[in-house]
């Protein structure tokens, strides 16, 4: 007896502020990736379906998008974060007031 089937995985890639197509409100949208994998004896072997979607956190409206658009939104999200998970600069930056090379950057 061979047991086979599928299993779905849902990944949240980013949270973006977009204008919703359903409610026309500027709100946070989650960018999600749904991967369906073929399983054999309950072991996931390979993905056979990958879909991307955005969901409005205000009204709950969901819209499937192509992979190219998801990649663009993800690149936009990464550029806005600039390597920081909270989206803000860490401490003083060179060329701004409060920056002291070789010393304590928080002391002016």
C-alpha positions in Angstrom: 0.0 0.0 0.0 1.4 3.4 -1.1 0.1 6.5 0.7 0.5 9.7 -1.3 -1.2 13.1 -1.3 -0.5 16.8 -1.1 0.2 19.3 1.7 0.0 23.1 1.6 2.4 25.6 3.1 1.7 29.3 3.6 4.6 31.7 4.0 4.1 35.4 4.9 6.8 37.3 2.9 6.2 40.9 3.8 3.7 43.5 5.1 3.3 46.4 2.7 1.2 49.6 2.7 -0.9 49.6 -0.5 -4.2 50.9 -1.7 -6.8 48.1 -1.6 -8.6 47.2 -4.8 -11.7 46.1 -2.9 -12.2 48.9 -0.2 -10.0 51.6 -1.8 -8.4 52.3 1.6 -4.6 52.7 2.0 -4.0 49.8 4.4 -1.4 47.2 5.3 -1.4 44.2 3.0 0.3 40.9 3.6 2.3 39.4 0.8 1.8 35.6 1.0 3.2 32.6 -0.9 1.3 29.4 -0.9 3.3 26.2 -1.9 1.6 22.9 -2.5 3.9 19.9 -2.2 3.5 16.3 -3.3 3.8 13.9 -0.3 4.7 10.2 -0.2 4.2 8.4 3.1 3.5 11.9 4.7 7.0 13.1 3.6 6.9 16.3 1.4 9.0 15.5 -1.7 8.6 18.3 -4.3 6.5 21.4 -4.9 4.1 21.3 -7.8 2.2 24.5 -7.3 3.3 28.0 -6.1 0.9 30.9 -5.9 1.3 34.5 -4.6 -1.4 36.7 -3.2 -1.9 40.0 -1.2 -4.5 40.3 1.5 -5.8 43.6 2.9 -5.8 43.7 6.7 -8.6 46.3 6.7 -11.3 44.5 4.7 -9.8 41.0 4.2 -10.0 41.2 0.4 -7.4 38.9 -1.2 -6.0 39.2 -4.7 -3.8 36.7 -6.5 -0.8 38.2 -8.2 1.8 36.8 -10.7 5.3 35.9 -9.5 6.9 38.9 -11.3 4.7 41.3 -9.4 5.4 39.5 -6.1 9.1 39.8 -6.8 8.7 43.6 -7.5 6.8 44.1 -4.2 9.3 42.1 -2.3 12.2 44.1 -3.7 10.3 47.3 -2.8 9.8 46.0 0.7 13.6 45.1 1.0 14.6 48.6 -0.3 12.3 50.3 2.2 13.8 48.3 5.1 17.4 48.9 4.1 18.6 45.8 5.9 16.9 46.8 9.2 14.0 44.6 10.4 12.2 47.7 11.9 12.7 50.0 8.9 14.6 52.8 10.8 18.3 53.7 10.8 20.3 52.3 13.7 21.9 55.2 15.5 23.6 58.2 14.0 24.7 57.9 10.4 27.9 59.4 8.9 27.1 63.0 7.7 24.3 63.5 10.2 24.5 65.4 13.5 25.7 63.2 16.4 28.0 61.1 14.3 31.5 60.8 15.8 34.0 58.6 13.8 36.1 56.4 16.1 34.3 57.4 19.2 31.0 56.8 20.9 28.4 57.4 18.1 25.7 58.3 20.7 27.7 61.1 22.4 28.1 64.5 20.7 
